[in-house]
Each structure stands twice: as structure tokens, then as C-alpha cells.
Amino acid sequence: MMRFSLRLNNDLPLPEYVTLAQLAELHGFDQFWVSNDLFLRSAPVILAAVAAATQQIEIGTCILNPYTIHPSEIAMLAATLDELSGCRFNLGLAAGAADFLRWVDLSHGQPLAALRETILAIRALLAGERAVIAGKFLRWGGEAYLRFEAPRVTPIYLGAMGPGMLRLAGELADGVLPLLFPPEHYFGVKPYLEEGLAKRADALPLLDFAVCMWVSLAEDRTAARRALAEKVAYYGHTLGPLILDRLDLTTEDFAPIEQAVMVENDMEKACSLVDERMLQIGVVGRPEDLIARLEPLVEAGARHLSFGPPLGPEPRAAIQLLGEHIIPHFRSR
């Protein structure tokens, strides 16, 4: 059975997330994810509001990192959001973007060790155990345990772009949220996940591989292009080598755009510098354009399609297009 999810950045007014989540639930989406990028709105607060306004759709963070939020507090957050939502919360974790962490003078040290230890520690806490760990990143003693009973061991999804993190996701996570820029990057990511799956413990559930892509849907292609260009301008310089190589781009290609966005605060200039190669990061156009790009992935075994920002110049209209065209087309696969 196919699964479908939405992913949104944390840059919209809070009431808009409630409206969009309710619309997503109405159209049959399975999950609703919100990012937690620095200096924007707080994803846990947004998701608490969404949980209170919905009944069935799962909610999740995409992503939290163990550098800006301590793993002990992440476990507290996960248990509390599960308690609030009736066990509909999914915990999305990743190492975070080094460029953004530098804004607050945080290093990006030992990301693989940090995520491995964080996953194991959080699972232990949520299972009611003492999370005693003497690792490279975490060094906890017997006092590290939750003082209340968590509703369950919350599913953990790992945001992964590089080979090492993808292998770790296959080995240890409940699900994986790899950014597929472009969607065809699915075929480059899958072998690394399979390497990790070869080491996976039998007790873990089947890995939920969310095929995470950016889409910008609208009848007006110019408006759809502009919406995607803004996201590419803001996040393009943070992309990893695996994605950049596939797109035949380098971090230097994004340097003038990063300057325009982050230093000059001139989004109009930044968007004018986004070229067609960069726009291949996502899918721009109408539902039929998206279906054509997705068919090879579904034929190859993709079973969870996850649509991310900007979705389109008008997110509500884009969710409706996805719900009326994309979900019915693939639901029975």
C-alpha cells in the first residue's frame, strides 16, 4: 500500500499549518511534517497546534538535531507530543546543516556518532530504561531516565543525504527522509540504504523510505517556477556532495545566491540567479508533469511519496491538486 506525506518549512504563520494539515487529512495524506530551521517558528509548537486540530494524520519533525536541542530534551518532547496526539507523532532527526549551525557558533562534530548515540539513547529513555551510555558524543550515567512513562517508543526517522548517514538510516532508523534532489536521485540513494539494511536487526520494523522531493504545482508555470526558485535560493548552498554531483553543480555555484539571501537580504536578486540546472532540484508544473517523474520511482519499488516545499505559489491549491490527482493515481499500487 502506498503512503503519502507533506513536508513544510517552518516559515508560515502558525494558523496556516492548522488549515493545511486539516486539508491534508481531508485529502487522505498519511503524514504531515514540519521543519525546525533556526530562527523561524518552532516546529514542536506548530505540531502541538496541528495535533489538537486533527484526528488521524500523523505529525512529525523534519528535522530536529542533537546540537541545538539536547537529546534528553528531544526524548521529553517526543513522549509529550505522542501523549498529546494519541501516538501520532514521528520524530525526525538529523545532524542539521553545518552552515546554519555556524550562525550560533555550534560545531557539526562527529555527526554519525552523534546520531547513532542519540537514536539509541532516545529509544532507551522512551522504553523506560536508564540510558547509560559512554560514547563519543553522549556520556550519560544512571540518572538519565524519564521521570514519567512515555506512551510508546516513538518511531524515529533519520534525515540523510550523505552515504554514511544513509547507511545508518538503513541499519538503525524506523524511517528515512532523504532529500531527493532531483526525484531521480532515488536510484543513487537506494544502494546506500540497502548496505545499511544488510546490518539491520531483525527486531526493527521494515524501514519506511519516504521519497522526499520538492514540488511546485500550479496552472501558472511562471508562478510555480518562482516559488521553487525561492526555496532553491535559501537552501541550495547547504546541499551535500552526493546531490550536487548528480545535478552537476558545486557549492561555488550557489555562493552569489547565498550572498544575496543571507547577507544582502535580497530575495529578488537571489531568485534571478537561480538557473535551470538548479531548478532540476524539484518538479515544476502541473500534476501530469509530476506523475511522469514519479512513475519510474514507483515502478522501482517506491512506496512512500513525500511532497515538500514550496508545493506551489499557493500551498492550499497545491495540496488540493496532489489530493485530487496524485494520491488517486498511485494509491492502489
C-alpha positions as a printed Julia matrix, in Angstrom:
333×3 Matrix{Float64}:
  0.0    0.0     0.0
  1.32   3.44   -0.93
  1.79   6.16    1.69
  1.74   9.92    1.11
  3.08  12.77    3.2
  3.53  16.53    3.15
  6.59  18.42    4.39
  6.51  22.15    5.11
  9.12  24.66    6.18
  8.56  26.47    9.48
  8.23  29.89    7.82
  4.43  30.31    7.64
  2.04  31.91   10.16
  1.06  29.3    12.73
 -2.69  29.23   11.88
 -1.81  28.34    8.29
 -0.35  24.99    9.39
 -3.6   24.05   11.08
 -5.53  24.81    7.89
 -3.05  22.95    5.69
 -2.95  19.91    7.99
 -6.74  19.7     8.07
 -6.8   19.93    4.27
 -4.13  17.23    4.02
 -6.11  14.96    6.34
 -9.24  15.55    4.25
 -7.41  14.51    1.08
 -6.02  11.3     2.57
 -2.41  12.16    3.35
 -0.82   9.85    5.91
  1.74  12.21    7.44
  2.33  15.94    7.97
  5.91  17.06    8.66
  7.23  20.5     9.66
 10.88  21.57    9.63
 12.61  23.26   12.57
 15.11  25.53   10.83
 16.9   28.06   13.01
 15.35  31.46   13.68
 11.97  30.55   12.19
  8.87  29.26   14.01
  9.16  26.37   16.46
  8.09  23.07   14.88
  7.07  21.42   18.19
  4.71  24.3    18.94
  3.3   24.16   15.41
  2.78  20.4    15.67
  1.05  20.73   19.02
 -1.48  23.06   17.39
 -1.87  20.67   14.45
 -2.35  17.67   16.75
 -5.18  19.43   18.56
 -6.93  20.27   15.28
 -6.69  16.86   13.55
 -7.77  13.29   14.31
 -5.87  10.77   12.18
 -2.96  12.22   10.25
  0.49  11.51   11.69
  2.68  14.51   12.51
  6.45  14.83   12.57
  9.54  17.0    12.84
 11.78  17.2     9.79
 14.14  17.66   11.43
 15.49  18.15   14.95
 19.22  17.87   15.6
 21.14  16.94   18.78
 23.31  20.07   18.68
 20.67  22.79   19.14
 18.35  20.58   21.25
 19.86  18.17   23.73
 18.88  14.5    23.13
 17.4   14.29   26.63
 15.03  17.13   25.78
 14.25  15.6    22.39
 13.09  12.45   24.19
 10.92  14.55   26.52
  9.43  16.34   23.51
  8.72  13.09   21.65
  6.96  11.47   24.59
  4.89  14.58   25.27
  3.82  15.06   21.65
  2.85  11.39   21.49
  0.81  11.88   24.66
 -0.88  14.95   23.15
 -1.56  13.44   19.73
 -2.62   9.94   20.72
  0.63   8.39   19.46
  0.57  10.11   16.07
  4.0   11.72   16.42
  7.08  10.75   14.39
 10.48  12.02   15.46
 12.59  13.22   12.55
 16.28  13.58   13.43
 19.37  14.59   11.5
 22.73  16.21   12.05
 21.5   19.59   10.86
 23.12  21.87    8.28
 26.63  22.95    9.26
 26.13  26.34    7.6
 23.11  27.12    9.79
 24.76  25.8    12.97
 27.62  28.25   12.44
 25.11  31.1    12.87
 25.06  30.22   16.58
 28.68  29.12   16.86
 27.94  25.41   17.1
 30.24  22.82   15.55
 28.99  19.95   13.44
 31.31  17.41   15.05
 31.07  13.63   14.74
 27.65  13.61   13.06
 27.46   9.82   12.54
 28.42   9.04   16.13
 26.13  11.8    17.38
 23.09  10.45   15.53
 23.76   6.78   16.33
 24.12   7.53   20.03
 21.17   9.91   20.03
 18.86   7.32   18.46
 19.91   4.62   20.91
 19.65   6.94   23.92
 16.22   8.28   22.99
 14.88   4.78   22.37
 16.13   3.67   25.77
 14.53   6.63   27.52
 11.18   6.13   25.77
 11.27   2.42   26.67
 11.51   3.37   30.34
 15.15   2.39   30.67
 18.14   4.19   32.13
 20.08   5.49   29.15
 23.59   4.74   30.39
 25.94   5.47   27.52
 29.69   6.12   27.26
 30.06   7.24   23.68
 31.91   9.76   21.58
 29.05  12.26   21.73
 26.98  11.28   24.78
 28.3   10.28   28.18
 25.35   9.61   30.47
 25.15   7.9    33.83
 22.4    6.12   35.71
 20.47   9.34   36.41
 19.49   9.6    32.72
 15.92   8.29   32.64
 12.44   9.75   32.12
 10.55  10.51   35.28
  7.23   9.66   33.62
  6.02   6.8    31.45
  6.19   7.53   27.72
  3.16   6.33   25.74
  5.39   4.27   23.43
  8.8    4.2    21.78
  8.21   6.91   19.19
  9.22   5.99   15.6
 12.46   7.71   14.61
 13.05   8.88   11.04
 16.53   9.92   10.0
 17.11  12.81    7.62
 20.03  11.69    5.46
 21.88  12.96    2.41
 25.4   11.52    2.54
 26.41   7.84    2.16
 27.29   7.34    5.83
 24.04   8.77    7.15
 22.03   6.81    4.59
 23.71   3.58    5.72
 22.97   4.47    9.34
 19.3    5.05    8.48
 19.06   1.64    6.83
 20.69  -0.02    9.82
 19.01   1.72   12.73
 16.07   4.04   11.95
 12.35   3.31   11.7
 12.17   5.5     8.61
 14.34   7.68    6.42
 13.77  11.16    4.97
 16.4   11.58    2.24
 16.15  14.72    0.14
 15.91  13.51   -3.45
 17.14  16.47   -5.48
 16.07  15.67   -8.19
 13.48  12.9    -7.59
 15.56  10.56   -9.75
 18.22  10.72   -7.01
 16.15   7.85   -5.55
 18.3    5.49   -7.61
 21.5    6.95   -6.16
 20.27   6.79   -2.57
 18.8    3.31   -2.57
 22.11   1.34   -2.72
 23.43   3.08    0.42
 20.22   2.3     2.3
 20.48  -1.32    1.2
 24.02  -1.51    2.6
 22.65  -0.38    5.95
 19.69  -2.73    5.76
 22.12  -5.64    5.5
 23.19  -4.85    9.1
 19.68  -4.21   10.41
 18.48  -6.07   13.5
 15.53  -8.41   12.94
 13.63  -6.78   15.83
 13.37  -3.46   13.97
 10.35  -2.84   11.72
 10.54  -2.53    7.96
 12.23   0.72    7.0
  9.79   3.4     5.83
 11.65   5.0     2.9
  9.93   8.34    2.31
 10.76   9.54   -1.2
 11.24  13.21   -0.25
 11.07  15.65   -3.14
 10.34  19.3    -3.74
  7.39  20.13   -5.94
  5.86  23.39   -7.09
  2.45  22.8    -8.67
  0.25  25.4   -10.36
 -1.51  26.05  -13.64
  0.72  29.13  -13.99
  4.2   27.69  -14.59
  5.92  31.07  -14.16
  4.47  31.44  -10.68
  5.37  27.81   -9.89
  8.94  28.43  -11.06
  9.31  31.49   -8.85
  8.06  29.61   -5.78
 10.65  26.87   -6.29
 13.4   29.38   -7.06
 12.93  30.98   -3.62
 13.48  27.65   -1.84
 16.49  26.8    -4.02
 17.96  30.23   -3.26
 17.58  29.79    0.5
 18.73  26.17    0.87
 20.86  25.43   -2.2
 24.21  26.22   -0.57
 23.54  23.59    2.15
 23.27  20.63   -0.26
 25.72  17.76    0.12
 28.22  16.49   -2.48
 26.11  13.47   -3.45
 23.26  15.72   -4.58
 25.45  18.41   -6.12
 27.32  15.81   -8.21
 24.04  14.45   -9.57
 22.96  17.96  -10.56
 26.41  18.81  -11.98
 26.66  21.75   -9.56
 29.14  22.9    -6.91
 28.83  24.92   -3.72
 30.62  27.74   -5.58
 27.68  27.94   -7.99
 25.46  28.92   -5.05
 27.89  31.42   -3.48
 26.44  34.56   -5.17
 22.92  33.38   -4.3
 23.85  32.77   -0.67
 25.34  36.26   -0.54
 22.15  37.8    -1.94
 19.9   35.92    0.51
 21.86  35.74    3.74
 23.92  38.94    3.62
 22.04  41.35    1.35
 18.55  40.03    2.26
 17.56  40.48   -1.41
 15.38  37.55   -2.45
 14.53  39.13   -5.8
 18.2   39.23   -6.77
 18.76  35.71   -5.44
 15.89  34.26   -7.49
 17.22  35.92  -10.63
 20.48  34.0   -10.12
 18.78  30.58   -9.87
 19.33  28.83  -13.22
 17.61  25.88  -14.89
 20.17  23.36  -13.61
 19.33  24.41  -10.06
 15.59  24.15  -10.71
 16.1   20.47  -11.56
 16.27  20.03   -7.78
 12.47  19.76   -7.85
  9.45  19.39  -10.13
  7.72  22.47  -11.54
  4.43  22.41  -13.39
  1.12  20.59  -13.36
  0.11  17.23  -11.81
  0.77  15.36  -15.07
  4.38  16.62  -15.01
  4.81  15.22  -11.51
  3.19  11.88  -12.38
  5.64  11.43  -15.25
  8.6   11.96  -12.91
  7.19   9.63  -10.23
  6.22   6.65  -12.37
  9.79   5.26  -12.71
 10.32   5.52   -8.96
  7.1    3.69   -8.12
  7.89   1.05  -10.75
 11.24   0.57   -8.97
  9.59   0.0    -5.6
  8.94   3.4    -4.0
  6.02   3.07   -1.58
  6.02   6.39    0.28
  5.82   9.62   -1.71
  6.61  12.74    0.31
  6.0   16.19   -1.17
  7.85  19.18    0.16
  8.19  22.91   -0.15
  7.33  25.07   -1.78
  4.46  22.84   -3.13
  3.4   25.85   -5.21
  2.72  29.58   -5.17
 -0.48  28.76   -3.26
  0.05  25.81   -0.86
 -3.66  25.13   -0.34
 -4.25  24.82   -4.08
 -1.17  22.6    -4.41
 -2.39  20.24   -1.65
 -5.73  20.01   -3.42
 -4.01  19.17   -6.72
 -1.96  16.47   -5.0
 -5.03  15.09   -3.26
 -7.2   15.05   -6.37
 -4.64  13.83   -8.91
 -1.51  12.28   -7.42
 -2.94  10.28   -4.5
 -5.73   8.62   -6.55
 -3.29   7.83   -9.34
 -0.83   5.96   -7.08
 -2.93   4.85   -4.09
 -3.67   1.32   -5.33
 -0.06   0.45   -6.22
